[in-house]
């Protein structure tokens, strides 16, 4: 009888720990939106002429900054510094939203487009996170497919930077929405099923899913709904 009780207690303990990681992840995810919004507001007032003149250099520079911060967050994920660096990263990511938000708000119905993109992102996240949390299903089988998909998406996006084909850009945004929706299922499921036990890294992964989902929804809505005066 004792071994059965011991096994039961262990199961309860593991479940409680996973729930704690999930709670902390959602709490930090909510907090991370604050510097994102602040960064976006600052970005709206900035002049991104350099980006327009040198898009490749701008992209490489932003990528280098993000990679450095990713490394710092990973290295300090078990300390308070990891949280600080994560919030700094989300502020920087918000700043990087400046150009696309300026473009969106240049439409006469820009506010509506941004609101729909934000609302759509929130709705997709809540539905998919709810599925991953309540179903308890392990979505880790999606990992390889999603990684292959994201590599192909990056390569296709780089190619379209040179070709500048609007239809291709719209198609890639649609594919990205599907991919990052899949990543939400995958990353939340990892926390629920114990595949990720560090809430800082879990928050980083889910934040990036939401961020990229929002950007690509916004691009689709701008292409389909954007109205000039």
URKA-V895243 format. One record per helix or strand of 3 or more residues. SS is the DSSP state (alpha for helix, beta for strand). FROM is the first residue (numbers start at 1). LEN is the number of residues. Records with the same first field share a line. If there is no record, write none. Layout:
SS: FROM-LEN + FROM-LEN
//
This chain:
alpha: 2-43 + 49-5 + 55-21 + 80-16 + 98-8 + 110-26 + 140-24 + 166-27 + 199-27
//
